[in-house]
């Protein structure tokens, strides 16, 4: 038999070790990349903040210009008594003002703005001429319905003192006073009448909802109605039923634009009101 000879296995060449300098170069590259990423992030953040601040500053400047332009539109409309249409103050600043007469069978008192307690607002039953002077003929006859109050609760709503002035001439006015209070707790002591609760959901006038009504009936030769909120501020609306009410003044709406910013303001230009002293002392001094 043949003999077996031991054969030793040949090992391949060993992988050379990575030089220390190569490892350091890889770490340096990684650090450099990280520094670049952090620097880029910080740079983008600073640039973004700068752009935002610049945009904010520009918008604030344009907002001030737009508001000033809108005020200019109001001033020009009051001066001319007419709408201005689109007008340019510069290449980038414009305004457009319009005047709407407040009249009709049903309307908001004082443009729907809040009427402070104890101050009151006037509802004119006679017309005015172009200069704002009273026209005593024809005079208004009918029933005036007053709307006010919200759904927050009876005793959180205002009571109303209503002074109706009638007469055939300005030299011989006659006044009648009435008062209504939706709060039974107060009305038991102040002896005010209870108003009528509006139908479920209230009565809506020009987008505002009211929950109480009071009727001033059989007005003959009406001149003026002064409505005074008591206990708290309130908004109000009035209706003449089938009889249209004369103009109460106008609402001037003006829009100013500067760049991409638009500002709008509205001004209620009511006819002149009688001084409160007239109602407190002039008509009710005992004889």
LINQUIDA-V636707 format. One record per backbone hydrogen bond with DSSP energy under -0.5 kcal/mol. CO is the residue of the C=O (numbers start at 1). NH is the residue of the N-H. Records with the same first field share a line. If there is no record, write none. Layout:
BEGIN
CO=NH, NH
END
This chain:
BEGIN
6=8
9=11
19=22, 23
20=24
21=25
22=26
23=27
24=28
25=29
26=30
27=31
28=32
29=33
30=34
31=35
32=36
33=37
34=38
35=39
36=40
37=41
38=42
39=43
40=44
41=45
42=46
43=47
44=48
45=49
46=50
47=51
48=52
49=53
50=54
51=55
52=56
53=57
54=58
55=59
56=60
57=61
58=62
59=63
60=64
61=65
62=66
63=67
64=68
65=69
66=70
67=71
68=72
69=73
70=74
71=75
72=76
73=77
74=78
75=79
76=80
77=81, 82
85=97
87=95
92=259
93=89, 90
94=257
95=87
96=255
97=84, 85
98=253
100=251
101=103
102=248
104=245
105=240
107=238
108=111
109=112
110=113
114=116
115=234
116=119, 120
121=227
122=124
123=225
125=140
127=135
129=132
133=129
134=136
135=127
140=222
142=219
143=145
144=216
145=239
146=214
147=237
148=211, 212
149=211
153=156, 157
154=157
159=230
160=162, 180
161=228
162=164, 178
163=165, 226
164=166, 176
165=223, 224
166=174
169=172
174=166
176=164
178=162
179=193
180=160
182=184
183=187
184=188
186=189, 190
187=191
193=181
196=213
199=202
203=205, 210
205=208
208=205
210=203
211=198
212=148
213=196
214=146
215=217
216=144
219=142
221=167
222=140
223=125, 126
224=165
225=123, 227
226=163, 228
227=121, 229
228=161
229=118
230=159, 232
234=115
235=149
236=109
237=147
238=107
239=145
240=243
242=244
245=104
248=271
249=102
250=269
251=100, 253
252=267
253=98
254=265
255=96
256=263
257=94
258=261
261=258
263=256
265=254
267=252, 269
268=270
269=250
275=278, 279
276=279, 280
277=281, 282
278=283
281=285
END
